[in-house]
Amino acid sequence: MGNRLRIRFKCVSCERSVGGDPYIYNVKLVAESGDESENRWFLASSPTGSIEITRLVREPMDVGRSYHVEFTPAVHPLID
């Protein structure tokens, strides 16, 4: 499948949502940057930015850990 984009993000915050389900977390990820050679490669070849999501999970994401986020075109059965 073409038009695939994979970006390395670091989790900078993961907080339990207030007043709701104990398994709902608000997560903020920012595009990876830094002096490590691999990070420079990702930064040079990837867009920058941030993502904020709310997710329902039993285990929260690890703050400070890097994650790959992949974007692929959505397929619509009646159009594609």
Residue pairs with C-beta under 8 A, 6 or more apart in sequence:
1 72
1 73
2 73
3 72
3 73
4 70
4 71
4 72
5 46
5 47
5 70
5 71
5 72
6 46
6 68
6 69
6 70
6 71
7 31
7 32
7 42
7 46
7 47
7 68
7 69
7 70
7 71
8 31
8 32
8 39
8 42
8 46
8 66
8 67
8 68
8 69
9 29
9 30
9 31
9 32
9 50
9 51
9 66
9 67
9 68
9 69
10 29
10 30
10 31
10 32
10 64
10 65
10 66
10 67
11 27
11 28
11 29
11 61
11 62
11 63
11 64
11 65
11 66
11 67
12 28
12 29
12 30
12 63
13 26
13 27
13 28
13 63
14 25
14 26
14 27
14 28
14 60
14 61
14 62
14 63
15 25
15 26
16 22
16 24
16 25
16 26
16 60
17 24
17 25
17 26
17 54
21 56
23 56
23 57
23 58
24 54
24 55
24 56
25 54
25 55
25 57
25 60
25 61
26 52
26 53
26 54
27 52
27 53
27 54
27 55
27 60
27 61
28 50
28 51
28 52
29 50
29 51
29 52
29 53
29 67
29 69
30 49
30 50
31 42
31 43
31 46
31 47
31 48
31 49
31 50
32 39
32 42
32 43
32 66
33 39
33 43
33 48
34 40
34 43
51 69
55 61
61 67
